[in-house]
Amino acid sequence: MIDAKDREIIAALQGGLPLVPAPYAQVAETLGMDEDALLYRLADLKSRSVIRRIAAAPNHYKLGMTANGMTVWDVKDDQIAELGTQIGALPFVTHCYERPRALPDWPYNLFAMVHGKDRKEVEKKRAEISAILGGACRAKDILYSTRILKKTGLRLKAKG
């Protein structure tokens, strides 16, 4: 559960941090609280998995990364946690997660998003992932993005 102040904090941050030298101080001031109190509450929300992270959501196209591929892998269940951690730690993987298979049509249970300036670069990165997965991988594919969809998380309204 979250209280009214938590809800107010989430609503203030869900649109992004202000681009100023001390963004948390500015948000805290806007909320009528001290920066340390704001940071403490954010850490508490994270520890309770109310929020997962505060992170940048770049527009990959504007950064020159016009080839964007979701690599999908059928990885042995007893190895997916270890291998998924390794894949997620690669510097070119922006997100990596496990999902249940939808057999018989969809055998994939590990997903890793990679970006590149072209498909050749993405395929090179995909080959690096494949080498790490080795014999634990039974099938693989890649789904290329054709356009950017709106990327936002859950949005809350502050209670007035």
C-alpha atoms as one frame of an Amber mdcrd trajectory, in Angstrom:
protein
   0.000   0.000   0.000   1.031   3.567  -0.585  -0.032   6.615   1.329  -1.071
  10.006  -0.014   2.496  11.378   0.075   3.840   8.335  -1.829   1.155   8.865
  -4.450   2.085  12.543  -4.700   5.789  11.630  -5.135   5.011   9.078  -7.850
   2.771  11.550  -9.684   5.501  14.216  -9.513   8.165  11.895 -10.948   6.242
   9.824 -13.492   6.739  12.405 -16.229  10.501  12.487 -15.680  13.020  14.349
 -13.593  13.559  18.049 -14.247  16.726  18.767 -16.232  18.447  20.844 -13.557
  21.669  20.325 -11.570  19.788  19.039  -8.480  16.591  17.402  -9.767  15.612
  15.632  -6.535  16.027  18.845  -4.547  13.727  20.649  -6.983  11.101  17.883
  -6.835  11.301  17.826  -3.036  10.823  21.588  -2.889   7.821  21.335  -5.212
   6.343  18.706  -2.885   7.056  20.758   0.242   9.548  18.299   1.680  13.263
  17.995   2.185  15.450  16.208  -0.380  16.671  13.563   2.110  13.071  12.711
   3.010  12.203  12.357  -0.680  15.202  10.076  -1.315  14.336   7.984   1.765
  10.754   7.521   0.568  11.924   6.621  -2.951  14.295   4.001  -1.510  11.430
   2.611   0.564   9.115   2.464  -2.468  11.828   0.634  -4.391  12.540  -1.815
  -1.551   8.833  -2.693  -1.466   8.750  -3.074  -5.284   6.173  -0.305  -5.603
   8.564   1.252  -8.109  11.204  -0.729  -9.960  13.560   2.014 -11.034  13.994
   5.585 -12.141  15.734   5.547 -15.496  16.169   7.395 -18.753  14.026   6.298
 -21.709  16.006   7.496 -24.713  14.676   7.748 -28.232  16.996   5.250 -29.918
  16.251   6.592 -33.378  17.405  10.092 -32.419  20.587   8.549 -31.012  21.312
   6.957 -34.394  20.234   3.476 -33.338  17.769   2.800 -36.149  17.889  -1.005
 -35.999  16.122  -2.282 -32.895  15.673  -6.000 -32.405  14.000  -8.017 -29.688
  16.013 -11.221 -29.621  14.026 -14.223 -28.405  15.510 -17.471 -27.143  14.316
 -20.898 -26.050  16.621 -21.513 -23.096  16.654 -24.579 -20.862  14.578 -23.804
 -17.779  17.238 -24.932 -15.304  19.736 -22.450 -16.806  17.585 -19.422 -17.615
  18.166 -17.518 -14.354  21.952 -17.696 -14.605  22.097 -17.069 -18.343  19.469
 -14.323 -18.243  21.559 -12.486 -15.647  24.614 -12.721 -17.912  22.698 -11.521
 -20.977  21.053  -8.671 -19.062  24.497  -7.476 -17.926  25.788  -7.069 -21.495
  26.388  -3.374 -22.233  24.339  -3.470 -25.435  21.242  -5.145 -23.935  18.767
  -2.489 -22.818  16.343  -4.893 -21.183  16.238  -8.623 -20.657  13.541 -10.745
 -19.083  12.006 -14.181 -18.802   8.469 -14.881 -20.030   6.456 -18.085 -20.170
   6.386 -19.978 -23.430   3.133 -20.196 -25.423   3.508 -23.683 -26.854   3.293
 -25.008 -29.457   3.557 -21.752 -31.438   5.957 -19.724 -29.293   8.806 -21.696
 -27.668  10.765 -18.655 -26.451  11.239 -17.857 -22.778  14.143 -15.365 -22.750
  13.890 -11.914 -24.349  16.726  -9.394 -24.813  16.391  -6.040 -26.591  19.383
  -4.816 -28.588  19.900  -1.679 -30.661  22.328  -0.800 -33.435  22.958   1.683
 -36.209  21.913  -1.003 -38.696  20.738  -4.626 -38.755  24.282  -5.865 -39.343
  25.325  -4.407 -35.974  22.280  -5.919 -34.264  23.037  -9.325 -35.795  26.619
  -9.113 -34.494  25.294  -8.450 -30.987  22.804 -11.289 -31.380  25.718 -13.618
 -32.254  27.454 -12.587 -29.007  24.341 -13.529 -27.051  24.102 -16.814 -28.912
  27.710 -17.657 -28.009  26.979 -17.088 -24.306  23.823 -19.214 -24.387  25.607
 -22.014 -26.222  24.016 -25.448 -25.883  21.419 -24.173 -23.407  19.644 -22.491
 -26.334  17.379 -24.695 -28.434  15.805 -22.065 -30.722  16.119 -18.342 -31.434
  14.639 -15.554 -33.499  14.653 -11.770 -33.713  11.795  -9.312 -34.078  12.762
  -5.949 -35.553  10.923  -2.754 -34.619   9.214  -0.908 -37.438   8.233   2.162
 -35.394   8.487   3.647 -31.921   5.490   3.195 -29.680   4.781   5.492 -26.771
   6.946   4.307 -23.885   5.449   5.109 -20.516   4.761   3.192 -17.371   1.690
   3.251 -15.200   0.442   6.778 -14.589  -1.123   7.858 -11.291  -3.052  11.003
 -10.568  -2.197  12.852  -7.379  -5.239  12.903  -5.102  -6.303  16.456  -4.577
